[in-house]
Amino acid sequence: MTAFVLGATGFVGREVVRQLVVRGRKTLAHVRPDSSKLAEWRAKFDELGAQTDTTPWDAVALAARWREVKPTQVYILIGTTRAKAKADAVQGNIYETVDYGLTKLAVDAARGSEVTPRLVYLSSVGADPKARSAYLSWRGKAEDAVKTSGLPWVIARPSIITGERDDSRMGERTAAVVGDGLLAVARVLGGKTLRARYRSTTPDVLASALIRIGEAPEHDLVVDGDALR
């Protein structure tokens, strides 16, 4: 199997890369060619045993690259925050540009590659094109792009992902602690399904689940809750 990981430098992406290599998969970790930390990421991925790929974010270029390397899975693990978007000089609606825009670009590239890889898309619990939250709404639209791609796909909808990040997200960590506490109470009161769906997770657990559903024979399904643990 050959895995191509978009968003390889992210919180979950780099753990997916690490675990794929441990499993003996040929792994290509994508890094933007204009990344200021390209040399640093190349060194890190080389140490892990993964190949760093610097194909530009362009549908034609990615399609050509995938015709060459023939990935069996394309992991789409991309997203942004307001702070990161500001640092990357992303203008306008950041969720439309990054979360949706790059996902749609990847889908178009996969369709144009004629390779038929499985798309493994990391979404979020609550994603829905009609959601009032801009983030969840554009995530839902990105899911629709994946679902209508004509390719085999799986979509993961985790809740809050906790752990050591390069960027500080105190609000997210606090929400995870408080939320897990409330969900523990809900479980006692009989809300097991609610707790399973919204309980926080960690990048290592989520990465393992993403690889598992990415390589399983079943596809064209949305996975959340305990199925991601």
PAZAPA-4460 file (N, C-alpha, C; in steps of 0.05 Angstrom, whole numbers, plus 32768, in hexadecimal, padded with zeros to 4 digits):
% residues 229
    n_x    n_y    n_z   ca_x   ca_y   ca_z    c_x    c_y    c_z   seq   type   mol
   8011   7FE8   8000   8000   8000   8000   8011   8019   8000     1      M     A
   8008   802D   7FF2   8015   8047   7FF2   8002   805C   7FFC     2      T     A
   800A   806B   8010   7FF9   8080   801B   8004   809C   8015     3      A     A
   7FF3   80AE   800D   7FFA   80CA   8009   7FEC   80DA   801D     4      F     A
   7FFB   80E9   802E   7FEF   80F7   8044   7FEF   8115   803F     5      V     A
   7FD8   8121   803A   7FD5   813E   8038   7FD0   8148   8054     6      L     A
   7FDE   815D   805C   7FDC   8167   8078   7FEF   8158   808A     7      G     A
   8005   814E   807F   8017   813D   808E   8025   814B   80A5     8      A     A
   8027   8166   80A3   8035   8175   80B8   8022   817D   80CF     9      T     A
   8008   8176   80CC   7FF5   817D   80E1   7FF6   816B   80F9    10      G     A
   7FE5   8173   810C   7FE4   8165   8126   7FDE   8147   8123    11      F     A
   7FCB   8140   8113   7FC4   8124   810E   7FD5   8119   80F7    12      V     A
   7FDA   8129   80E3   7FE8   8120   80CB   8003   8113   80D1    13      G     A
   8013   8120   80E2   802E   8115   80E7   802C   80FB   80F6    14      R     A
   8017   80F7   8106   8014   80DE   8114   800B   80C8   8101    15      E     A
   7FFA   80D0   80EE   7FF2   80BD   80D9   800A   80B3   80C9    16      V     A
   801B   80C6   80C2   8034   80BF   80B3   8045   80AC   80C3    17      V     A
   8049   80B2   80DD   8059   80A1   80EE   804E   8084   80EF    18      R     A
   8034   8082   80F3   8028   8068   80F7   8027   8058   80DC    19      Q     A
   8024   8066   80C6   8024   8059   80AC   8040   804C   80A7    20      L     A
   8055   805B   80AE   8070   8051   80AA   8075   8039   80BC    21      V     A
   806C   803A   80D5   806F   8024   80E8   8061   800B   80DD    22      V     A
   804B   800F   80CF   803C   7FF8   80C3   8049   7FEE   80A9    23      R     A
   805E   7FFB   80A1   806C   7FF2   8089   8061   7FFC   806F    24      G     A
   8050   8011   8071   8044   801D   8058   8057   8031   804B    25      R     A
   8058   8031   8031   8067   8046   8023   8057   805F   8027    26      K     A
   8064   8073   8033   8055   808B   803B   8062   80A4   8030    27      T     A
   8051   80B4   8022   805A   80CE   8018   804C   80E4   8028    28      L     A
   805C   80F4   8036   8052   8109   8047   8054   8124   8038    29      A     A
   803D   8130   8033   803C   8148   8023   8043   8161   8034    30      H     A
   8054   8171   8029   805B   818B   8036   805A   81A0   8020    31      V     A
   804E   81B7   8026   804D   81CC   8012   806A   81D4   8009    32      R     A
   806E   81D6   7FEF   8089   81DD   7FE5   8093   81F7   7FEF    33      P     A
   8081   820A   7FF6   8089   8224   8000   808A   8226   801E    34      D     A
   8087   820F   802C   8088   820F   8049   80A3   8219   8054    35      S     A
   80A1   822B   8067   80BA   8236   8073   80C9   8221   8083    36      S     A
   80BB   820A   808A   80C7   81F5   809A   80CB   81DC   8089    37      K     A
   80CD   81DF   806F   80D0   81C7   805E   80E8   81B6   8065    38      L     A
   80FF   81C2   8069   8117   81B3   8070   8113   81A4   808A    39      A     A
   8106   81B1   809D   8102   81A5   80B7   80EF   818D   80B5    40      E     A
   80DA   8190   80A5   80C7   817A   80A2   80D3   8163   8092    41      W     A
   80E3   816A   807E   80F0   8155   806E   8102   8144   8080    42      R     A
   8110   8151   8092   8122   8142   80A4   8112   8130   80B7    43      A     A
   80FB   813B   80C1   80EA   812B   80D3   80DE   8113   80C5    44      K     A
   80D4   8117   80AD   80C8   8101   809E   80DD   80ED   8095    45      F     A
   80F4   80F6   808D   810A   80E4   8086   8111   80D2   809D    46      D     A
   8112   80DE   80B5   8119   80CF   80CD   8104   80B9   80D3    47      E     A
   80EA   80C0   80CD   80D5   80AC   80D1   80D6   8096   80BC    48      L     A
   80E0   809C   80A5   80E0   8088   808F   80CB   808E   807A    49      G     A
   80C0   80A7   807B   80AD   80AF   8067   80BA   80C1   8052    50      A     A
   80AE   80C2   803B   80B8   80D3   8025   80A9   80ED   8025    51      Q     A
   80B8   8103   8025   80AC   811E   8024   80A4   8125   8008    52      T     A
   808B   812D   8004   8082   8134   7FE9   807B   8152   7FE9    53      D     A
   8085   8160   7FD5   8081   817D   7FD4   8072   8185   7FBB    54      T     A
   8060   8174   7FB1   8050   817B   7F9A   803F   8194   7FA1    55      T     A
   803E   81A8   7F8F   802E   81C0   7F95   8011   81BA   7F99    56      P     A
   8003   81CC   7FA7   7FE6   81C9   7FAA   7FD9   81D1   7F90    57      W     A
   7FD8   81BF   7F7E   7FCD   81C3   7F63   7FC1   81A8   7F5A    58      D     A
   7FA8   81A9   7F51   7F9A   8190   7F4B   7FA8   8180   7F35    59      A     A
   7FB2   818E   7F20   7FBF   8181   7F0A   7FDA   8175   7F13    60      V     A
   7FE9   8184   7F23   8003   817A   7F2D   7FFF   8162   7F3F    61      A     A
   7FEB   8164   7F51   7FE7   814D   7F63   7FDD   8135   7F54    62      L     A
   7FCC   8139   7F41   7FC2   8122   7F31   7FD9   8114   7F23    63      A     A
   7FEB   8124   7F18   8002   8118   7F0A   8014   8109   7F1D    64      A     A
   8017   8114   7F35   8028   8107   7F49   801B   80ED   7F52    65      R     A
   8001   80EC   7F55   7FF4   80D4   7F5E   7FF3   80BF   7F48    66      W     A
   7FF3   80C7   7F2F   7FF5   80B3   7F19   8011   80A6   7F1B    67      R     A
   8024   80B5   7F25   8040   80AA   7F27   8043   8097   7F3F    68      E     A
   8039   809F   7F56   803E   8090   7F6E   8028   807C   7F75    69      V     A
   8010   8080   7F68   7FFA   806E   7F6B   7FF2   8068   7F88    70      K     A
   7FE9   807C   7F97   7FE2   8077   7FB3   7FC8   8067   7FB5    71      P     A
   7FC8   8055   7FC9   7FB0   8046   7FCE   7F9D   8055   7FE0    72      T     A
   7FA8   8067   7FF1   7F99   8078   8002   7FA4   8095   8001    73      Q     A
   7F92   80A8   7FFF   7F9A   80C4   8002   7F8D   80CE   801B    74      V     A
   7F9D   80D5   802F   7F93   80DF   8049   7F91   80FD   8046    75      Y     A
   7F78   8108   804A   7F74   8125   8048   7F6F   812F   8064    76      I     A
   7F85   8139   8071   7F85   8140   808D   7F8B   815E   8090    77      L     A
   7F7C   816E   8081   7F83   818A   8080   7F6E   819B   808E    78      I     A
   7F77   81B2   8096   7F65   81C5   80A4   7F76   81DC   80AE    79      G     A
   7F6A   81F0   80B9   7F79   8207   80C2   7F6B   8214   80DB    80      T     A
   7F79   8226   80E7   7F6E   8237   80FC   7F72   8254   80F5    81      T     A
   7F65   8266   8103   7F69   8282   80FC   7F86   828B   80FF    82      R     A
   7F93   8281   8114   7FAE   8289   8119   7FC1   827E   8103    83      A     A
   7FBC   8265   80FB   7FCD   8259   80E6   7FC8   8266   80CB    84      K     A
   7FAE   826C   80C6   7FA7   8279   80AD   7FB4   8294   80AB    85      A     A
   7FB5   82A3   80C1   7FC2   82BD   80C1   7FDF   82BA   80BC    86      K     A
   7FEC   82A6   80C8   8009   82A2   80C4   800F   829A   80A7    87      A     A
   7FFC   828C   809B   8000   8283   807F   7FF5   8297   806B    88      D     A
   7FEB   82AE   8075   7FE1   82C4   8064   7FC9   82BB   8053    89      A     A
   7FB8   82AA   805F   7FA0   82A1   8051   7F8B   82B7   8053    90      V     A
   7F80   82C0   803D   7F6D   82D6   803D   7F50   82CB   803A    91      Q     A
   7F3D   82DC   8042   7F21   82D5   803E   7F17   82C0   8052    92      G     A
   7F04   82AF   8048   7EF8   829A   8059   7F0C   8283   805B    93      N     A
   7F1A   8281   8072   7F2F   826D   8074   7F25   8250   8072    94      I     A
   7F0C   824B   807C   7F02   8230   807B   7EFA   8228   805F    95      Y     A
   7EEF   823C   8050   7EE9   8237   8034   7F02   8232   8024    96      E     A
   7F17   8242   8029   7F30   8240   801A   7F40   8227   8020    97      T     A
   7F42   8220   803A   7F53   820A   8043   7F44   81F1   8047    98      V     A
   7F32   81F0   805A   7F24   81D8   8061   7F14   81CC   804A    99      D     A
   7F05   81DE   803C   7EF6   81D5   8025   7F07   81D6   800B   100      Y     A
   7F14   81EC   8006   7F21   81F1   7FED   7F37   81DC   7FE7   101      G     A
   7F48   81D6   7FFB   7F5D   81C3   7FF6   7F53   81A7   7FF5   102      L     A
   7F3E   81A1   8003   7F31   8186   8002   7F26   8182   7FE6   103      T     A
   7F17   8196   7FDB   7F0C   8194   7FC0   7F22   8191   7FAC   104      K     A
   7F38   81A0   7FB0   7F4F   819E   7F9D   7F5A   8181   7F9D   105      L     A
   7F5D   8176   7FB5   7F67   815B   7FB8   7F55   8146   7FAA   106      A     A
   7F3B   814A   7FAE   7F27   8139   7FA1   7F29   813A   7F83   107      V     A
   7F2B   8153   7F78   7F2E   8156   7F5B   7F47   8149   7F51   108      D     A
   7F5D   814C   7F60   7F76   813F   7F58   7F74   8121   7F58   109      A     A
   7F67   8116   7F6D   7F64   80F9   7F6E   7F53   80EE   7F57   110      A     A
   7F3E   80FD   7F50   7F2E   80F5   7F39   7F3D   80F6   7F1F   111      R     A
   7F4E   810A   7F1D   7F5D   810E   7F04   7F75   80FB   7F02   112      G     A
   7F7D   80EE   7F18   7F94   80DD   7F18   7F90   80C2   7F0B   113      S     A
   7F76   80BA   7F09   7F6F   80A0   7EFD   7F7B   8089   7F0D   114      E     A
   7F81   808D   7F27   7F8D   8079   7F38   7F78   806C   7F4A   115      V     A
   7F62   807A   7F50   7F4D   8071   7F62   7F57   806B   7F7E   116      T     A
   7F64   807E   7F8C   7F6C   807A   7FA7   7F54   807C   7FBA   117      P     A
   7F56   8071   7FD1   7F41   8076   7FE5   7F46   8090   7FF3   118      R     A
   7F32   80A1   7FF5   7F34   80BB   8003   7F2D   80B7   8021   119      L     A
   7F40   80BE   8032   7F3B   80BD   804F   7F3A   80D9   8059   120      V     A
   7F23   80E3   805F   7F1F   80FF   8066   7F1A   8103   8083   121      Y     A
   7F2B   8114   8090   7F27   811B   80AC   7F15   8133   80AF   122      L     A
   7EFD   812F   80B8   7EE9   8144   80BB   7EE6   814B   80D9   123      S     A
   7ECE   8150   80E1   7EC9   8157   80FD   7EAC   814F   8104   124      S     A
   7EA8   8147   811D   7E8D   8142   8127   7E7D   815C   8123   125      V     A
   7E65   8159   8119   7E54   8171   8115   7E56   817D   80F9   126      G     A
   7E68   8172   80E8   7E6B   817D   80CD   7E50   817B   80BE   127      A     A
   7E48   8191   80B2   7E2F   8191   80A3   7E2E   81AB   8093   128      D     A
   7E29   81A8   8078   7E28   81C1   8068   7E15   81D6   8072   129      P     A
   7E00   81CE   8081   7DEC   81E0   808C   7DF2   81EA   80A8   130      K     A
   7E09   81E2   80B3   7E10   81EA   80CE   7E13   8208   80D0   131      A     A
   7E0D   8213   80E7   7E0F   8230   80EC   7E2C   8238   80EF   132      R     A
   7E3C   8226   80F9   7E59   822B   80FC   7E66   822A   80E0   133      S     A
   7E75   823F   80DA   7E83   8241   80C0   7E96   8229   80BC   134      A     A
   7EA4   8222   80D2   7EB7   820C   80D1   7EA8   81F2   80CA   135      Y     A
   7E93   81EC   80D9   7E85   81D3   80D4   7E76   81D2   80B9   136      L     A
   7E6D   81EA   80B1   7E5F   81EB   8097   7E72   81E5   8080   137      S     A
   7E8A   81F1   8080   7E9D   81EB   806B   7EA9   81CF   806D   138      W     A
   7EAB   81C5   8085   7EB2   81A8   8088   7E9D   8196   807B   139      R     A
   7E84   819D   8080   7E6F   818D   8073   7E70   818E   8055   140      G     A
   7E76   81A6   804A   7E78   81A9   802D   7E90   8199   8022   141      K     A
   7EA6   8199   8032   7EBD   8189   802A   7EB6   816B   802A   142      A     A
   7EA6   8162   803E   7E9D   8146   803F   7E8D   8140   8025   143      E     A
   7E7C   8152   801D   7E6C   814D   8005   7E7E   814A   7FEC   144      D     A
   7E94   815A   7FEB   7EA7   8157   7FD5   7EB3   813B   7FD4   145      A     A
   7EBA   8131   7FEC   7EC5   8116   7FEE   7EB1   8101   7FE6   146      V     A
   7E98   8104   7FF1   7E84   80F0   7FEC   7E7B   80EE   7FCF   147      K     A
   7E7D   8104   7FC1   7E74   8104   7FA5   7E8B   8102   7F91   148      T     A
   7EA2   80F9   7F9B   7EBA   80F8   7F8B   7EBA   80E1   7F76   149      S     A
   7EA9   80CD   7F7C   7EA9   80B5   7F6A   7EBF   80A2   7F72   150      G     A
   7ECE   80A8   7F87   7EE4   8097   7F91   7EDC   808A   7FAB   151      L     A
   7EE9   8074   7FB3   7EE3   8069   7FCD   7EEC   807D   7FE3   152      P     A
   7EDC   807F   7FF8   7EE3   8093   800D   7EDA   8089   8028   153      W     A
   7EE7   8095   803C   7EDE   8092   8058   7EE2   80AE   8065   154      V     A
   7ED0   80B5   8076   7ED1   80CF   8084   7ED1   80CA   80A2   155      I     A
   7EE4   80D6   80B0   7EE6   80D4   80CD   7EDC   80EE   80D9   156      A     A
   7ECB   80EB   80ED   7EC0   8103   80FC   7EC7   8101   8119   157      R     A
   7EE0   8107   8121   7EE6   8107   813D   7EDB   8120   814B   158      P     A
   7EDB   8120   8165   7ED5   8137   8175   7EEF   8147   817A   159      S     A
   7EF3   8153   8191   7F0B   8162   8196   7F23   8150   8198   160      I     A
   7F39   8159   818B   7F52   814A   818B   7F65   8158   819E   161      I     A
   7F6F   814A   81B2   7F80   8157   81C6   7F9C   814C   81C5   162      T     A
   7FAF   815A   81D2   7FCB   8151   81D2   7FDD   8169   81CE   163      G     A
   7FF7   8163   81CC   800B   8178   81C9   800C   8182   81AC   164      E     A
   8005   819C   81A9   8006   81A8   818E   801C   81BC   818D   165      R     A
   8023   81C4   8174   8036   81D9   8170   802A   81F4   8177   166      D     A
   800F   81F6   8173   8001   820F   817A   7FF1   820A   8193   167      D     A
   7FEF   821F   81A3   7FE1   821C   81BD   7FC3   821F   81B8   168      S     A
   7FB3   820C   81C2   7F96   820D   81C0   7F8A   8207   81DB   169      R     A
   7F8D   821A   81ED   7F84   8217   8208   7F65   8213   8209   170      M     A
   7F57   8222   81F8   7F3A   821F   81F8   7F31   8203   81F0   171      G     A
   7F3F   81F7   81DD   7F39   81DC   81D4   7F3E   81C8   81EA   172      E     A
   7F55   81CB   81F7   7F5C   81B8   820D   7F48   81BA   8224   173      R     A
   7F40   81D3   822A   7F2C   81D7   8240   7F12   81CA   8238   174      T     A
   7F0A   81CF   821F   7EF0   81C3   8215   7EF1   81A5   8217   175      A     A
   7F08   8199   8211   7F0A   817C   8212   7F07   8171   822F   176      A     A
   7F14   817F   8242   7F13   8177   825E   7EF6   8179   8268   177      V     A
   7EEA   8191   8263   7ECF   8195   826D   7EBB   8183   825F   178      V     A
   7EBE   8180   8244   7EAC   8170   8235   7EAE   8152   823D   179      G     A
   7EC6   8148   8241   7EC8   812C   8249   7EBC   8127   8264   180      D     A
   7EBE   813B   8276   7EB2   8139   8290   7E94   8138   828F   181      G     A
   7E88   8149   827E   7E6B   8148   827B   7E62   812E   826D   182      L     A
   7E72   8124   825B   7E6B   810C   824D   7E6D   80F4   8260   183      L     A
   7E7F   80F5   8273   7E81   80DF   8287   7E67   80DE   8297   184      A     A
   7E5D   80F6   829E   7E43   80F7   82AC   7E2D   80EC   829A   185      V     A
   7E2E   80F4   8281   7E19   80EA   826E   7E19   80CC   826C   186      A     A
   7E31   80C0   826D   7E32   80A3   826B   7E25   8096   8283   187      R     A
   7E2A   80A1   829A   7E1D   8097   82B3   7DFF   8098   82B0   188      V     A
   7DF6   80AD   82A3   7DD9   80B1   82A0   7DCD   80A3   8288   189      L     A
   7DDE   8093   827A   7DD5   8083   8264   7DDB   808E   8249   190      G     A
   7DEB   80A4   8247   7DF1   80AF   822D   7E0A   80A4   8221   191      G     A
   7E0C   808A   821D   7E25   807E   8213   7E2A   8086   81F6   192      K     A
   7E16   8087   81E6   7E1A   808F   81CA   7E24   80AB   81C7   193      T     A
   7E18   80BD   81D8   7E21   80D9   81D8   7E3E   80DB   81E0   194      L     A
   7E46   80CD   81F5   7E61   80CD   81FF   7E75   80C3   81EA   195      R     A
   7E6D   80AD   81DC   7E7E   80A1   81C8   7E83   80B4   81B1   196      A     A
   7E6F   80C3   81AA   7E71   80D5   8192   7E82   80EE   8198   197      R     A
   7E7F   80F9   81B0   7E8B   8113   81B6   7EA4   8112   81C8   198      Y     A
   7EAC   80FB   81D1   7EC3   80F9   81E2   7EDC   8101   81D2   199      R     A
   7EEF   810F   81E0   7F07   8118   81D2   7F19   8100   81CC   200      S     A
   7F2C   8105   81BA   7F3F   80F0   81B2   7F5B   80FC   81B0   201      T     A
   7F6E   80EB   81AA   7F8A   80F4   81A7   7F94   80ED   818C   202      T     A
   7FA9   80FB   8182   7FB2   80F6   8167   7FBB   80D9   8161   203      P     A
   7FC7   80CC   8175   7FD0   80B0   8170   7FB9   809D   816D   204      D     A
   7FA5   80A1   817E   7F8D   8090   817C   7F7E   8095   8161   205      V     A
   7F7B   80AE   815B   7F6D   80B6   8142   7F7C   80AD   8129   206      L     A
   7F97   80B0   812A   7FA7   80A7   8113   7FA4   808A   810E   207      A     A
   7FA4   807A   8123   7FA1   805D   8120   7F86   8056   8114   208      S     A
   7F71   8065   811D   7F56   8060   8112   7F54   8068   80F5   209      A     A
   7F61   807E   80EE   7F60   8087   80D2   7F6D   8073   80BF   210      L     A
   7F83   8068   80C8   7F91   8054   80B8   7F80   803B   80B6   211      I     A
   7F74   8033   80CC   7F63   801B   80CC   7F4C   801E   80B8   212      R     A
   7F3E   8034   80B9   7F27   8037   80A7   7F30   803D   808B   213      I     A
   7F48   8048   8088   7F53   804D   806E   7F5B   8033   805F   214      G     A
   7F62   801F   806E   7F6B   8006   8062   7F56   7FEF   8063   215      E     A
   7F40   7FF4   8071   7F2B   7FDF   8073   7F1D   7FDC   8059   216      A     A
   7F11   7FC5   8054   7F03   7FC1   803A   7EEA   7FD2   8038   217      P     A
   7EDD   7FD9   804E   7EC5   7FE9   804D   7ECC   8006   8046   218      E     A
   7EBB   8013   8036   7EBF   802F   802F   7EA5   803C   802A   219      H     A
   7EA6   8056   8023   7E8E   8067   8020   7E7E   8068   803A   220      D     A
   7E8B   806F   804F   7E7E   8071   8069   7E89   8087   807A   221      L     A
   7E79   8091   808C   7E82   80A6   809F   7E85   8098   80BA   222      V     A
   7E9B   809E   80C7   7EA2   8090   80E0   7EA6   80A4   80F6   223      V     A
   7E9A   809F   810D   7E9E   80B1   8125   7E9D   80A0   813E   224      D     A
   7E9E   80AE   8155   7E9B   80A0   816F   7EB0   808B   8174   225      G     A
   7EA7   8075   8180   7EB9   805F   8188   7EC7   8052   8170   226      D     A
   7EBB   8055   8158   7EC8   8049   8140   7EE2   8056   8139   227      A     A
   7EE8   806D   8146   7F01   807B   8141   7F14   8077   8158   228      L     A
   7F10   8062   8168   7F22   805D   817E   7F2B   8040   817D   229      R     A
***
